[in-house]
């Protein structure tokens, strides 16, 4: 069995970091998906792809994988850089703007 261990990214709809502190072990797909001829839905006989396990630390996820004979690869997170502007949020509404305010 192969699996991927990663730290999930934040959702595109929020700027917060909720649900991004834990690590996830997710099994890789072992069989191809098939299209159901009647309904057109895709399905697979592999039920392991439905399993996602959460861990508090990367080391705990790696230890679980090693104890259960799971070949796991770790995908390190790409941290977001800090975006600090000189004027901050108030710069958007400054009265001394040089250019036209286009929104």
Secondary structure as UniProt FT lines:
FT   STRAND          2..6
FT   TURN            12..13
FT   TURN            18..19
FT   STRAND          23..27
FT   STRAND          34..35
FT   TURN            37..39
FT   STRAND          42..43
FT   HELIX           48..50
FT   STRAND          52..55
FT   HELIX           58..67
FT   TURN            68..69
FT   STRAND          71..75
FT   HELIX           88..93
FT   TURN            95..96
//
